[in-house]
């Protein structure tokens, strides 16, 4: 797949992921938030919980499930970016309850044919979920 097609599919995947999350009551705060520690695809509120969501899109011919692409190295990068986000947004206040979700989408011939949401996909690295 050419780079521009991959970028287009990724952007469409993030838009579709946001639709799925909004249908579950999420309210968008940030999209493609970049900081010195990394990038957060989507940052939303769901009730009183701040949710950091990683979006993964793969083609139907991929040899692994999209959610498997979020390995420990990627999780650590997401944790560092989320920590940076929380420090800058919460200041001296205690950070709000938060979690990490994964939205995965499978594409075939440029259309999404399957998807799923994994809530609380991994912890924040502090020994437990918040």
QUIKAQUI-V641471 format. One record per run of one state. SS is the DSSP state (@ for helix, = for strand, . for the rest). FROM is the first residue (numbers start at 1). LEN is the number of residues. If there is no record, write none. Layout:
ss:SS from:FROM len:LEN
ss:SS from:FROM len:LEN
//
This chain:
ss:. from:1 len:2
ss:@ from:3 len:21
ss:. from:24 len:3
ss:= from:27 len:9
ss:. from:36 len:2
ss:= from:38 len:9
ss:. from:47 len:2
ss:= from:49 len:11
ss:. from:60 len:6
ss:@ from:66 len:4
ss:. from:70 len:2
ss:@ from:72 len:19
ss:. from:91 len:7
ss:= from:98 len:11
ss:. from:109 len:2
ss:= from:111 len:12
ss:. from:123 len:8
//
